[in-house]
Amino acid sequence: MSIQVLKTLGDGRRYMKTWPMVRQLSLFFPEYRVIRATQIALPVMPLLALLAGASQIQIHGWTFLPQALTIALFFISLPIQGLLWLGWRAHHPLPLSLFEWCDQLTQKLSSAGISCRPLGPKACYLDMAIILKVAFEQLDASYWKEL
């Protein structure tokens, strides 16, 4: 594996921990569903991979070892795919509509007396996740009902 892939996996894990897991955002962003699936898959898929591979060998014998390994690798790859997508998404640039919305949210936080770093010209989804996390922790629920 190259260093870039490992860095993307690490960024995906960091993005997964940063993104606020709030149902209101699940209507607008796929992150909620991807993070939930990845969180479930991380501890479960290695066990399923072992069971699927062992059952193939148990039922069909050792001649099916390549197929059993393929099935096991598929199950193991599922949480890795989630982390890779999250890592890619974390550094994907924000569209202008989201940039403006996050800028308004930053101004709302600043007017409420909450210190928040404004978005730069090369803002990405990770920057937005940090702002959203601060906003969900600090702002009252009435703001999010308007969303």
C-alpha positions in Angstrom: 0.0 0.0 0.0 1.2 3.4 -0.8 1.6 6.2 1.8 -1.2 8.2 0.1 -3.7 5.3 0.7 -2.8 5.1 4.3 -3.1 8.8 4.7 -6.5 8.7 3.1 -7.6 5.9 5.5 -6.4 8.0 8.4 -8.2 11.1 7.1 -11.3 9.0 6.7 -11.1 7.9 10.3 -10.6 11.5 11.5 -13.5 12.7 9.4 -15.7 10.0 10.8 -14.9 11.1 14.3 -15.4 14.8 13.5 -18.7 14.6 11.6 -21.7 15.3 13.9 -23.9 12.3 13.9 -27.2 14.1 13.8 -30.3 12.9 11.9 -31.1 16.4 10.6 -28.0 16.3 8.4 -28.7 12.8 7.0 -31.3 14.3 4.7 -28.7 16.5 3.1 -25.4 14.6 3.3 -24.6 10.9 2.7 -21.9 11.0 5.5 -24.4 10.0 8.2 -25.2 6.7 6.4 -21.7 6.0 5.3 -20.3 6.6 8.8 -23.0 4.4 10.4 -22.3 1.6 8.0 -18.6 1.9 8.5 -18.9 2.0 12.2 -20.9 -1.2 12.1 -18.7 -2.9 9.5 -15.4 -2.3 11.3 -15.9 -4.8 14.1 -18.4 -7.1 12.3 -16.8 -7.7 8.9 -13.6 -9.5 10.0 -15.8 -12.1 11.8 -18.1 -12.5 8.8 -15.1 -12.9 6.5 -13.8 -15.7 8.7 -17.1 -17.4 8.9 -17.8 -17.1 5.2 -14.3 -18.4 4.2 -14.5 -21.2 6.7 -17.9 -22.3 5.6 -16.8 -22.4 2.0 -14.0 -24.7 2.9 -16.1 -26.8 5.2 -18.9 -27.3 2.6 -16.8 -27.6 -0.6 -13.4 -28.7 0.7 -10.0 -27.3 0.2 -10.4 -27.2 -3.6 -12.5 -24.0 -3.0 -9.7 -22.2 -1.1 -9.3 -19.5 -3.8 -13.1 -18.7 -3.7 -13.1 -18.7 0.1 -10.2 -16.3 0.2 -11.9 -14.0 -2.4 -15.1 -14.0 -0.3 -13.1 -13.2 2.9 -11.2 -10.4 1.2 -14.4 -8.9 -0.1 -15.9 -8.8 3.4 -12.7 -7.3 4.8 -12.6 -4.7 2.1 -16.1 -3.2 2.9 -15.1 -1.1 6.0 -11.9 -0.1 4.2 -14.0 1.2 1.2 -16.0 3.3 3.7 -12.9 4.8 5.2 -11.4 5.5 1.8 -14.6 7.3 0.7 -14.7 9.3 3.9 -11.0 10.3 3.5 -11.6 11.3 -0.1 -14.7 13.3 0.8 -12.9 15.0 3.7 -10.6 16.8 1.4 -13.1 17.4 -1.4 -13.6 21.1 -2.0 -17.0 22.6 -0.9 -19.4 23.8 -3.6 -20.3 27.4 -3.5 -23.7 26.9 -2.1 -22.4 25.0 0.9 -19.5 27.5 1.3 -22.0 30.3 1.6 -24.2 28.3 4.1 -21.2 27.5 6.2 -20.1 31.1 6.1 -23.6 32.1 7.4 -23.3 29.5 10.1 -19.9 30.8 11.1 -21.3 34.3 11.3 -24.2 33.0 13.5 -21.7 31.3 15.8 -19.6 34.5 16.0 -22.7 36.6 16.8 -23.6 34.2 19.6 -20.1 34.7 21.1 -18.7 31.3 20.1 -15.2 31.4 18.6 -15.1 29.6 15.3 -12.5 29.6 12.6 -13.8 31.1 9.3 -13.6 29.2 6.1 -10.7 29.9 3.9 -10.7 30.0 0.1 -9.9 26.3 -0.2 -12.5 25.0 2.3 -13.2 21.3 2.3 -15.8 19.0 3.8 -13.6 18.5 6.9 -13.7 22.2 7.6 -17.4 22.1 7.3 -17.6 19.1 9.6 -15.6 21.0 12.3 -18.0 24.0 12.0 -21.1 21.8 12.2 -19.8 19.9 15.2 -19.2 23.2 17.1 -22.6 24.5 15.9 -24.5 21.4 17.1 -22.7 21.5 20.4 -23.2 25.2 21.0 -26.4 26.4 19.3 -29.9 25.7 20.6 -32.3 23.2 18.9 -34.6 25.9 17.5 -31.9 26.9 14.9 -31.8 23.3 13.6 -35.6 23.0 13.4 -35.5 25.8 10.8 -33.1 23.6 8.7 
